[in-house]
Amino acid sequence: MLGKDFDLHKVGIKKHVPKTTKYIIYEYRCQQEARRVIRLLHCTHPQCGKVFRKWHNFFDHLRIHTNERPYSCTIPGCNMKFTQRANLNKHMDIHMGIKRFTCNHCCKSFYTRYNLNSHLKTHNEEENNLMMKFKLDINQQLIDDQRVHQEQSIMPQAQVAGAVDLMNQYQCYEGTQHAPLHV
């Protein structure tokens, strides 16, 4: 059924009905249950073609194309309008000072999940900076330890070289010579 042949007000939904006829309604009857009807609501706006099964989702979607914003903020001086009642309700939280999203790291609260997620990145950056500092500290400690051990060597470098020469000249009991060692 084409949109121009169907009155959306007959649906019985107590929501604002978008003013458009660019849709097609497909109805299918189940063979097992003759009373059951499956309805697919197809948007035919240019470059869209989305399909919905529920009227309220379909209405919300159609308002994107018609630019209708039937839900207005009732606070004096605020001229915000919304396509969905849920977005108006979220907006009203701002006027009421209700921050529903709280950071688990520092207990700071935010109006939107987006703002919370942006804030969480700062904690991740702090953790990454601490990890980098820890890695640099560990590397510096290893370098310092290596220097200390070289200074406390049991034999001076010249004696080590002489010992290696002796080992290179040593004959194994099987009569084979060891591979040369290098310092």
N, C-alpha and C positions, 0 to 999 in steps of 0.2 A: 504494500500500500504506500503510495507516495505521500510526502508531507503535506502537499496542497490538498489532499483528499481526507486528511485526518485532523481533527481538532484536539490539540494537546490538552486542553482544559477538561476533556472527558475522562482523562486518566484518573482523576480523583486525588492527585497528589496536592497537598496544601503548600506547595512551593511556588515561587515565581516561575511562570512558564515563559521560556524564551520566545521571542518573536521571530521565528524563521520557519521556512517550509523546506529547507534543504536537508531532507532526511528520507529514508525509506524504512518501513516497518515490515519485517518478515515474520509471519506467524506459521508455526508448525504444530500440528496436533499429534500427540503421542498415540501410537496404535494400541498400547495396552490400556491406557486411560483416556477415553474419548474426551473427557472434560478438561484434561490438562493441556495447556497451550504453552509452547515455548516461543518467546518473542525475542527477536533480535532487532536492535535499533541501530541503523546504519547511517552515519553522518556522510552527507554527500557534498560538503563544502569542498571547494577546489583544494587539491593536494592534501586531503585529510583521509577520509574513508575508514575512520575508526568505527568499531562495532561494540555495542554495549548490551547487557541483558537487563539492567535495572534502570528504571525511569529517572531516579534522582541523579545517578551518575551521568546519564545521557543529558539531562537538563544542565548540570554543572558544566559539561563539556561544550554544549551548544553556546553557552554564554561567552566562551572564549572567542567564538566567531562573531557574535553579535555585539560584543563589547558592552553588554548590559551589566550593570552593577547595582542590583536591587537592594543589597543589604548595607545600610548606612549607619555610621557611628552616631549615637544619640547625645554624645557629650557636646555641650555648646562650644563653638569655636573649632571643633574638629570636623573637617569635611571629608574624611576618609569613607570610601565606598568599596564594597567587595562583591565578588561573583558568588561566593559561598558563605553560608551562615557560620560555618566552622572558622573561617578566616576572620570574620567579624568578632567571634568569641575570643579568639587568640589576641586580637587587637585590643579588646576591652580589658584583658589582663594587664596591659601596659598602663591604662588609665587607673586601674585599681591597685597597681603596684605589686601584682602577683608574679613572682618569678618561679616558674615551675621546674627549671633545669638547674641542678646544683652540681658543682665540681666535687668529685670524691677526694681530690688531693688537698684542696684548700677551703672547701665549703663556700666558695663564692657562688652566687646565684645569678641566673640569666633568664631573660624573657623567652628566648628561642633556643632550640637545639643547635641551630647554626652558630649562634654566638658562643654557646658552650663548647662546641667542637673547635672553634677558632681559638678559644682560651686554652683548651687542652693541648694544643700544639705548643704553647709556651712552656708547659710542663715537660713535654717531650724534648724541646730544645734544651731546657735546663738539665734534664737527665742525660742527654747526649753530650752536653758540655762537661758534665761531671765525669762521664765515662771516658771522654777524651783526655781530661786532666788526669784521671786515674791511670790510663794507659801510658801517658807521657811520664808520670811519676814512676811507674813500674819500669819503663825503659831506662829512665835516668838511673834508677836504683841498680839495674843490671849492669849498666856501664860503669857505675861507681864500684860495684862489687868486683867486676872484671879487673879494673885498674888496681884495686887493693890486692887481689890475688896475684897479679903479675908482679907487684912490688914485693910480695912476701914469698916469692918462688923459692923452693928449697935449694935449687942450684942456679947460679947465675947463668945467663944466656950462653956464654962461651963454654961452660962446662956441659950444658945440655947438648950443644953441637958436637962436642968431643964424644959424648956417650953414644950419640947416634952414629958417628963414624965407627966406633968400636962394634956396635951392633950390626952395621952393614958388613963388617969384615968377618963376623962370626959365622962359622960353618955349622950347619945343622948336623945332627948325628947321622942322618941319612945321606949326607954328602951334598945337600943342596944349599945354596946361599939364599938368605932372606932378600926380599925386594928392598931396594934402597929406601930409607926413611928420610924425609925432608922436614926441616924445621921451618 
